[in-house]
Amino acid sequence: MTATPTPVGVTVNGEDHMFAEPITVRELLERLDLPDRGIAIAVDGVVFPKSRWDEQLGRGWEIEVLTAVQGG
């Protein structure tokens, strides 16, 4: 008997998302049609380095995807 994956719920930029199976941060960006360049990601208020984007999302994470803008 195989175990069924536990759904993963996260919040991205204030919107709740539920995924039927575990996914990585990089896959999250792709599924939400977000860029993977010129951005920074924070998880629970702490910068999440690009070197960790292939890690699976944790249940309940509060994720902010931030883009750089020019101006003053």
ABEGO torsion letter per residue (X at the ends): XBBBBBBBBBBBGGBBBBBABBBBAAAAAAAAGBBABGBBBBBGGBBBBAAAAABBBBBGBBBBBBBBBBEX
